[in-house]
């Protein structure tokens, strides 16, 4: 994979299970974040009441490609990257 990848941490929950919580995080992020390339689940927890799981919670790291700025002149882009 070429380019720069950014990673953000998200927490989502769902009633249906941990998979639903992870899918919810990705789905909601995709509303405003483009170029999502992967998700890493870092923690799974649940909210319990009356001895039963009420909601499943997932902490995830979401990776997405950073889009290059195309509005900069080539000289400025080279200077920013040290000419490499």
C-alpha positions in Angstrom: 0.0 0.0 0.0 1.5 3.3 -1.1 0.9 6.6 0.6 0.2 7.7 4.2 -2.3 5.9 6.4 -4.0 7.7 9.4 -5.4 5.7 12.3 -8.2 6.9 14.6 -9.6 5.2 17.7 -13.3 4.7 18.0 -15.7 3.1 20.5 -19.1 1.8 19.4 -21.7 -0.3 21.0 -24.7 -2.4 19.8 -27.3 -4.7 21.3 -26.7 -7.6 18.9 -23.1 -8.5 19.8 -19.5 -7.5 19.4 -19.5 -8.0 15.6 -22.4 -5.6 15.4 -20.5 -3.1 17.5 -17.5 -3.3 15.2 -19.6 -3.0 12.1 -21.4 0.0 13.6 -18.1 1.8 14.2 -17.0 1.2 10.6 -20.4 2.1 9.1 -20.6 5.4 11.1 -17.0 6.4 10.4 -17.6 5.7 6.7 -20.2 8.5 6.7 -17.4 11.1 7.0 -14.1 9.3 6.5 -13.1 8.2 3.0 -10.6 5.5 1.9 -11.0 3.2 5.0 -8.5 0.3 4.5 -8.8 -1.7 7.7 -10.0 -2.0 11.3 -8.2 -3.5 14.3 -10.3 -4.5 17.3 -8.4 -3.6 20.5 -10.9 -4.3 23.2 -14.3 -5.9 23.7 -16.5 -5.1 26.7 -20.1 -5.2 27.6 -22.6 -3.3 29.7 -24.4 -5.6 32.2 -27.6 -5.0 34.1 -29.7 -7.4 36.1 -27.2 -10.2 35.4 -27.6 -9.9 31.6 -25.6 -8.2 28.8 -27.4 -5.1 27.7 -25.0 -3.7 25.1 -21.8 -5.0 23.6 -19.0 -2.4 23.2 -15.9 -2.5 20.9 -12.9 -0.3 20.9 -11.3 -0.2 17.4 -8.5 1.4 15.5 -9.7 2.4 12.0 -7.1 3.0 9.3 -7.7 5.1 6.2 -5.5 6.5 3.4 -4.6 10.2 3.6 -5.4 11.9 0.3 -2.6 13.9 -1.1 -3.2 17.6 -1.6 -3.4 18.3 -5.3 -3.9 22.0 -5.0 -0.2 22.7 -4.0 2.4 23.6 -6.6 5.0 20.8 -7.3 7.8 22.9 -5.9 6.0 23.4 -2.6 5.3 19.7 -2.3 9.0 18.9 -3.0 10.1 21.4 -0.4 7.7 19.9 2.2 9.1 16.4 1.6 12.7 17.6 1.5 12.9 17.0 -2.2 12.6 13.3 -1.9 
